[in-house]
């Protein structure tokens, strides 16, 4: 069955912030949905070259990095996606430049989508206070302690934040992410 293509995100440029250990399905499937909606998608990471996915307890596919957090800026993009995986957000949240990159989207009122363990990065920004969010269940207490209201739903939207629980929610997550990203202010 061929994926449905649209022009909802035509002329939009989306950043996917990830590093080694991202959950394979949480990067590749949303990336495909964004591209099928007409978006140009860049992989932004902590280092150049390729980053490798984690899948079923072992290393999975790798993907080329288009830019590093040290050599790009948030203003170049319309929206941001942060996939999960246990290792991926843990490394990202420890990198000051990665957190500064996410802050640029917040300051410009651009949409940010995050799935599974990805909201760990959002906690580091201070953005979660007073927000309704979801995540992988093990992050519930972390999100509550950061001031968020944790909601057990497949997709939760609060202003410019789109969050989702797990790989099983990807179809609903992709649909809402594409819809919401179409409302994000265009890059300067």
C-alpha atoms as one frame of an Amber mdcrd trajectory, in Angstrom:
protein
   0.000   0.000   0.000   1.413   3.371  -1.021   1.625   6.133   1.595  -0.687
   9.089   1.058   1.148  12.231  -0.031   0.006  15.774   0.601   1.273  19.333
   0.388   0.259  20.314   3.929   3.891  20.972   4.867   5.155  22.095   1.461
   8.013  24.600   1.838   8.334  23.749   5.535  11.684  22.765   6.998  11.614
  20.467  10.010  14.477  19.559  12.355  14.667  16.158  14.011  16.940  16.407
  17.049  18.461  12.989  17.786  21.672  11.176  18.581  22.863   7.590  18.927
  20.317   5.371  20.638  17.115   6.916  19.251  14.177   4.509  18.979  14.234
   3.451  15.318  10.488   3.644  14.633  10.150   6.992  16.448  12.502   8.717
  14.010  12.015   6.906  10.703   8.197   6.700  10.702   7.546  10.361  11.676
  10.277  11.472   9.237   8.476   9.629   6.434   5.127  11.184   7.443   6.657
  14.675   7.411   8.262  14.119   4.007   5.012  12.660   2.629   3.346  15.924
   3.700   5.892  17.895   1.640   8.368  18.932   4.362  12.141  19.091   4.007
  13.519  17.214   7.024  17.007  17.605   8.512  18.581  15.354  11.111  20.304
  17.556  13.711  22.624  15.813  16.162  25.479  16.222  18.608  28.116  15.021
  16.136  28.506  14.844  12.344  28.435  11.664  10.282  25.795   9.049  11.060
  23.755   8.240  14.143  22.496   4.774  14.979  19.067   3.642  16.130  18.222
   1.261  18.941  15.706  -1.449  18.077  14.584  -4.502  20.054  17.548  -4.459
  22.448  20.263  -3.968  19.834  21.617  -1.405  17.389  19.392  -0.776  14.376
  19.554   1.313  11.212  21.706   4.414  10.978  20.938   7.752   9.369  23.047
  10.619   8.003  23.314  13.771  10.137  22.554  16.945   8.156  23.732  19.418
  10.809  25.035  19.495  14.355  23.642  21.601  17.176  26.931  23.512  17.042
  26.589  24.505  13.386  22.887  25.295  12.970  20.234  27.515  14.541  16.557
  27.046  15.325  15.512  29.983  13.143  16.359  27.878  10.068  13.459  25.525
  10.861   9.677  25.755  11.136   9.174  22.970  13.708  11.059  20.395  15.770
  10.664  16.661  16.412  12.403  14.912  19.327  12.143  11.110  19.087  12.541
   8.865  22.109  14.625   5.865  22.936  16.202   5.676  26.379  19.757   6.657
  25.370  18.863   9.414  22.895  17.130  11.949  25.187  19.484  11.162  28.059
  22.449  12.271  25.949  20.608  15.258  24.464  19.501  16.629  27.835  23.112
  16.637  29.055  24.278  18.785  26.115  23.909  22.547  26.736  23.868  23.401
  23.034  21.111  20.841  22.340  18.982  22.408  25.091  19.721  25.891  23.721
  18.631  24.649  20.261  15.270  23.501  21.694  14.910  26.854  23.516  15.127
  28.661  20.176  11.904  26.921  19.064  10.219  27.807  22.349  11.202  31.473
  22.102   9.857  31.683  18.539   6.530  29.931  19.421   7.289  27.104  17.006
   5.755  23.670  17.381   7.682  20.868  19.071   6.653  17.210  18.882   8.123
  14.586  21.179   7.373  10.916  21.701   8.065   8.254  24.323  11.235   9.229
  26.289  11.746  12.399  24.197   9.975  14.641  26.750  13.029  14.218  29.014
  14.629  16.857  26.802  11.619  19.154  27.334  11.999  18.807  31.123  15.543
  20.191  30.830  14.255  23.344  29.105  11.861  24.263  31.929   9.070  24.311
  29.337   6.979  21.600  30.973   5.676  23.583  33.956   1.900  23.931  33.743
   1.645  21.874  30.538  -0.464  18.799  29.812   1.917  16.169  28.422   2.243
  12.456  27.900   5.231  10.144  27.568   6.422   6.631  28.155   4.892   5.705
  31.548   8.255   5.603  33.366   8.601   9.378  32.834   5.279  10.177  34.513
   6.856  11.106  37.866   9.644  13.100  36.185   7.109  15.149  34.229   4.915
  15.699  37.298   7.975  16.774  39.307   8.809  19.269  36.548   5.382  20.881
  36.978   3.548  19.157  34.135   0.192  17.411  34.270   0.780  13.874  32.930
  -2.052  12.515  30.775  -2.373   8.866  29.670  -3.525   9.413  26.068  -1.983
   8.457  22.731  -1.430  12.102  21.745  -1.632  15.229  23.907  -1.520  18.756
  22.487  -0.910  21.751  24.734  -0.318  24.999  22.863   2.779  24.338  20.715
   3.661  20.969  22.252   2.617  17.627  20.795   3.530  14.584  22.911   2.868
  10.878  22.567   3.436   7.760  24.682   5.071   5.022  22.623   5.726   3.436
  19.234   2.224   1.928  19.218   0.848   5.498  19.109   2.899   6.543  16.064
  -0.001   6.592  13.560  -2.030   9.005  15.736   1.125  10.958  16.650   2.133
  11.384  12.997  -1.340  12.588  12.009  -1.519  15.212  14.775   2.114  16.250
  14.331   1.612  16.986  10.617  -1.644  18.886  11.316  -0.114  20.982  14.092
   3.181  21.612  12.274   1.156  23.137   9.428   0.170  25.917  11.884   3.713
  26.676  13.079   5.017  30.132  12.178   7.266  29.974   9.145  10.981  30.456
   9.589  12.386  33.898   9.044
